[in-house]
Amino acid sequence: AGFESGELLAQRGGSYNKQIYENKKARRKKQRSSQSKYKVHYVEQEYDAMDYKCPLVDPRWNDALRIIAVRHPIERTMSEFFFSGCEGCGNTNFRLNATLLGEDQSYAKEIAGMIKEQLPLWLEQNHAYPQKISKQRGKSGKERQSPFGRHYTDNFQLRALAGCATGECLNERSIDEEDKRRMQHQSTALPQQDAVNCTMYFVTRYMLFESCHKGKLASECPNGCDGPCSYETMAHGPLERKDLDRAVRSLESFDAVLLTSRMDEEDQSDFLSDLVGVPRDVRFSLKEKYGDGNMAESVQVQKKKEREKIVVGNMRVQKSSGRQKTHFYRDLLDGLGLEHLREALEEENALEIELFDHAAKFSESMINRWKVESKVGLS
């Protein structure tokens, strides 16, 4: 991302932000040799896990501003269930009405019945085991099934940060020798463009997402896909505590760890704005997109903002309290008498819940450090 001067960043965000700036100074010097060459690239790792060794093996890692947003595993899983629906269960893109839940007993009973019937079926379609999914669908075992997508995968966020592409980690996975050799070649050939896969890539020239992504090789993408960690990894199969350790190591290498439950909070929004070098009250800041907005604005402007929040934030279920922002779906299951399903989810995703606890601590530590260095809240 584009930055202001190191001195200004130090004034606004202290040494924490300044260090991030310094890590990218060499590349910025090359870019400034020609103003027309200076571009801001956005790369989203969407369909493959991040190689947990990427910060060590991919030189592009230090050229990027690394930001991640995490969510409590049970909240994320249940949100996906309602958003995507259970394939073959009749629950397609079901929209949950939180208001009716508290006002209409018949509606709550209907929701409870649907969850009780369809959630277990959805959880059985666990894409953490792609060979099982391929067999269920009558597909060839050679056809690659990604663990990541609009379906259930246990320990989703942990797997996304603990991908394997080399060495002992890759040897621990059940994988064909041909696939293993290909992955090892990809990671050792970095940063050669033709050796990596494209991810979701934002093309600033056209202000559109590049259509050339989702597994395409860089050589097949004319606009390029120069983003770190954008090479194929392996993240399926059973997990152990060593996978949690790898995911934690990945988390520690990010410049910002955000919590989705705090998207509308001013501290997190201002922290991110300072980090990327934009005004804290810029129109696209988190607090503007997710927050209550300015009450002095016209009703028309407020309504427009509300519509944008739903689109940008994908906030299908509006939360009316701090508790709902952090515990909505877990409280929903308990309130509908489905505690056994919550407990089953917690047991299957126990390692990811531990990872989330680490992420919450990292996020709090980053923001507290930023507060001290930028003198936020100090008289």
RAKA-V560040 format. One line per field, one symbol per residue. ss: DSSP state (H for helix, E for strand, - for the rest). psi: psi as a letter, one per 30 degrees, with the letter a starting at -180 (. if undefined). Layout:
ss=???
psi=???
This chain:
ss=-----HHHHHHHHHHHHHHHHHH-HHHHHHH---HHH----EEE------E--HHHH-HHHHH---EEEE--HHHHHHHHHHHHEE----EE-----HHHHHH-HHHHHHHHHHHHHHHHHHHH-----HHHHHHH-------------------HHHHHH-EE--HHHHH-----HHHHHHHHHHHH----HHH-E--EEEE----EE-------EHHH-------------E------HHHHHHHHHHHH---EEEEHHH---HHHHHHHHHHH---------HHHHH--------HHHHHHHHHHHHHHH--------HHHHHHHHHHHHHH---HHHHHHHHHH-HHHHHHHHHHHHHHHHHHHHHHHHH-----
psi=lklaleeeeeeegafeeeeeeefgeeeeeeeffjeffklkkkkkjegllkkfgefefjffeffljjkkkllkeeeeeeeeeeefljkgffijhkkkjeeeeffjeeeeeeeeeeeeefeeeeffhjgfieeeeeeegglkffkkjkfkaiakkkheeeeffhlkflbeeeffljkkeeeeeeeeeeeffkhkefflklakkjjfefhlkkfiahfkleffjfglhiklghlklkglalllffeeeeeeeeeffkfkjlkffgfgkeeeeeeeeeefhlkfgleglefeefafajfflleeeeeeeeeeeeeefhifjkkfleeeffgeeeeeeefggheeeeeeeeefgeeeeeeeeeeeeeeeeeeeeeeefghkgk.
